[in-house]
Amino acid sequence: MINIHLNKEMEDYIVERHLLYCLGEPRRKFYKYYSGLNATSKEHAIMKILKEHLVTIFIGSVDDIETIMKYERTEKPIISKLGKLSDKELAQFFRQQKNIFNYDSFSSSYKNKPTIFNDLLDNSRFRIIINGKKKRNLTLDHLDNLKHHFDLKTLLYNKLCDQNGITRLKIINDMNQLCNPIFKKYNSLLTGGVKVSITDFHVKLIKALDQILEAYKWGPYDYIEALEIITCPYCNRQYLTFFDKFRARRKPDLDHFYSKSDFPFLGISIFNLVPCCKVCNQSFKGSKKFIKTKKYERSPYRHEIILNSLNNLSSSNVIYPCIYPIARHSRLPDDLQIFKLKYDISGSLVIGLNFADIIRSTHDLLYNLGVFHIEDVYQIHNNYGRDLFDNISMYTDDYIADTVKLLQSNHMTVPSKKDLYKFLMGNQYFSHEFSDQVLSQLTRDVTRQFIPKYF
Ligand SMILES: [Zn+2]
């Protein structure tokens, strides 16, 4: 089990792309369902809370999601309300949510264009904005209407970002940069008395918008690519196969960390989707419901998104029906040693779990290691472990001192710990780089077991 490390730049990219997707179809579906609900119904009360935290549900970090889940759990009045729903009503309610937060739609379309300017791109809706009638020539009134509509959207999106502590959307800047000159140009043409057909103008605008929307396409392939993750975060022993060429596409599984059948509103929560190998997802985790079966579990996402909205959460304003206990966990410590080599009964060195360290630092990891049968599946790497041990036995103080000198003569500077480690052990030294190479956690843990002085 290793962390998926996200830097700020990757986070911004993923959050913006995914938000643009979610604010299209999923958000429209949400509001359609919400507005059709009886305002005194139990479903309405619950959906109202989801509405207030819709952005967090779409792009919140695992901690954010868990905070919402946690409040769900503690808010007794709503849970008791939900408890009054019959099984049939509850199933129907969950079906509606699944349809809104629809993972299949997200994953089946290879790349989704953001839909924020669909009303300008679509002819019939475009006509509504320019006052309905199909007039031949563009007037200053039409242009004002369109500009007003354009600015309103920009304003709304910026407001949304401010409210949720998100870096302002880059797409809005791109839109303004490309579209404002077009508005300006046509404004001066019209004031100068030049006749312009509506179609002419519309075609120009569509072209500009389309160019931008094309650049902001988003789907599961873009997501996995953006994460830059190379090995399965659950086992760190399989490389993830990502292939996207000549219309033939293969991607790793995207596991719903918190299952979408228990939490349908998490169906397209981006940081609830964990790219992983098929063995971990299908053979081991499968339909095992993390939350239902045990108290502890740990998502591999590790990042620093702090959504402002969550600072204001109190148990009275975030509630969702959750019947399972949720544990909030501390981060995986960087120096945690998960593996160690030990002698089995026959006297051979084998790979084992370093229970003392695991339990001391984090309980929830133990549960994950069990779900993915880590100790068992690692037995196939016992030979690798023994090779490591053999190498390490040769790394005496003199040998390491000579290696430092050798590297120094090549680099002209004293090699960093990382350089020295890579040279000797052939793997990643820092935990945030573990996802780049298989067996990186095992390699570092065994190294530290035997030569802690240097690493
Ligand atoms: Zn795996």
Residues whose N, C-alpha, C, O or C-beta is under 5 A from the ligand:
A	BS01	ZN	C232 Y234 C235 Q238 C277 C280
